[in-house]
Amino acid sequence: MSDLSKNDVERASFAFSIYDFEGKGKIDAFNLGDLLRALNSNPTLATIEKLGGTKKKGEKLL
Protein backbone atom coordinates (compact mmCIF):
# COMPACT_ATOMS: atom_id res chain seq x y z
CA MET A 1 0.00 0.00 0.00
CA SER A 2 0.95 3.62 -0.39
CA ASP A 3 1.39 6.17 2.36
CA LEU A 4 0.21 8.95 0.03
CA SER A 5 -3.17 10.54 0.61
CA LYS A 6 -5.79 10.64 -2.12
CA ASN A 7 -5.07 14.36 -2.51
CA ASP A 8 -1.33 13.69 -2.98
CA VAL A 9 -2.05 11.10 -5.66
CA GLU A 10 -4.37 13.52 -7.47
CA ARG A 11 -1.72 16.29 -7.34
CA ALA A 12 0.93 13.92 -8.71
CA SER A 13 -1.38 12.73 -11.50
CA PHE A 14 -2.18 16.31 -12.45
CA ALA A 15 1.49 17.35 -12.47
CA PHE A 16 2.37 14.26 -14.54
CA SER A 17 -0.36 15.11 -17.05
CA ILE A 18 1.16 18.56 -17.56
CA TYR A 19 4.48 17.04 -18.65
CA ASP A 20 2.82 14.27 -20.70
CA PHE A 21 2.90 16.39 -23.85
CA GLU A 22 1.67 13.62 -26.18
CA GLY A 23 -1.00 12.18 -23.89
CA LYS A 24 0.54 8.69 -23.94
CA GLY A 25 1.02 8.33 -20.19
CA LYS A 26 4.78 8.89 -20.45
CA ILE A 27 7.08 11.84 -19.89
CA ASP A 28 10.54 12.56 -21.21
CA ALA A 29 13.07 11.72 -18.49
CA PHE A 30 14.59 15.16 -19.14
CA ASN A 31 11.51 16.70 -17.44
CA LEU A 32 11.68 14.57 -14.30
CA GLY A 33 13.31 17.32 -12.23
CA ASP A 34 10.68 19.83 -13.29
CA LEU A 35 7.93 17.37 -12.40
CA LEU A 36 9.39 16.77 -8.95
CA ARG A 37 9.77 20.50 -8.36
CA ALA A 38 6.13 21.02 -9.37
CA LEU A 39 5.27 18.66 -6.50
CA ASN A 40 7.16 20.91 -4.05
CA SER A 41 10.19 18.63 -3.92
CA ASN A 42 13.72 19.98 -4.13
CA PRO A 43 15.75 17.18 -5.76
CA THR A 44 19.46 17.46 -6.44
CA LEU A 45 20.78 16.66 -9.89
CA ALA A 46 22.22 13.44 -8.46
CA THR A 47 18.81 12.44 -7.12
CA ILE A 48 17.14 13.16 -10.45
CA GLU A 49 19.74 11.05 -12.25
CA LYS A 50 19.35 8.24 -9.70
CA LEU A 51 15.59 8.23 -10.31
CA GLY A 52 16.09 7.93 -14.07
CA GLY A 53 16.28 11.52 -15.23
CA THR A 54 18.46 12.40 -18.21
CA LYS A 55 20.42 15.49 -19.25
CA LYS A 56 19.24 15.43 -22.88
CA LYS A 57 15.74 15.43 -24.31
CA GLY A 58 14.56 12.36 -26.20
CA GLU A 59 16.90 9.83 -24.58
CA LYS A 60 14.35 8.01 -22.42
CA LEU A 61 10.66 8.00 -21.50
CA LEU A 62 9.24 7.36 -18.06
N, C-alpha and C positions, 0 to 999 in steps of 0.2 A: 504494500500500500504506500501511498504518498503522504508526506506530511505537509503538502501544500493545501491551502484552503481553496474552495471553489472559486473565490474571487481571484486568487493568485493564478489559477489555471486559466481563467478567462482573460486576465491581463496578458499572460504569456502567449496565449493563442492569438489575441489581437495584435500584439507586437510582432509575432511571427508572420501574420498575414500581411503586415505592412512591407516586410522585406521579401515576401514571396511574390516577386514581380510578375511571374508568369502564371500564377494560380495553380501550380502543380504540387503544392505541399512541400516544396523544397526551397532552401535559400542557398545563395552562393556563400561558401565558407568565408569569403572575404568580408562579408557583412556580419559575421558572428559577434565581433566586438561591439558594433553599433547596436545590435539586437540586445545584448546583455546590458549595455548602458541605458537603453530605453526602458529596461526593467529595474532601473535604479541600482544596478550593480556597478562596481568599479574594478573591472578585471585588468590585470597587467597584460602586457603583450605575451609574456611567457604563459600565462594562464589561458589566454585565447588560443595560442598555438597548441597547448596541451589538450584543449577541448576539441581541436580539429580545425581551427581557423587557419586561413592562408594569407599570404602577403600579396597575392596577385589574384585578380578577378578571373573567373572561369576555370580555375584549377580543380575545384571540387564542389559538390553540392551536399548539403546536409538536409 
